[in-house]
Amino acid sequence: MQSDAPRPTEIKLHQKSRVLEISFSDGKTFQLPCEFLRVYSPSAEVRGHGPGQEVLQVGKRSVDITQIEPAGSYAIQPTFSDGHDTGIYSWELLYEFGLRQEEMWQHYLKRLEQAGASRETGSAPFEARPKSK
């Protein structure tokens, strides 16, 4: 991470609203829903091991963060209520998520719709990978 890049000054988990609030050194504050963080996890389980291997996450509307551990001095590693705990979220990634949240969320909703999938828990087990072109 660049030394002049914004760093978190405060991180709060709002359990009732299921939102992770992060304030950065440049004065920006972002409210990132647990569902958003879960479906955009930087883990290989979600992103795959290369382009085109992403796995669409479904049924995550009610997911919570149950624990947050520091990962060195550059990131956090949350544990989600569905057991997912392998994503390491760097400060740079969290900042980018904050800046691009609306665009990313709309993209996710469009992917769900195209796959005929749901955000609701209890939907049939579903794994969607992008179609080859």
Summary of the structure (lengths in Angstrom):
residues: 133
radius of gyration: 15.0
end to end distance: 34.3
largest distance: 45.3
contacts: 347
relative contact order: 0.20
helix: 26%
strand: 26%
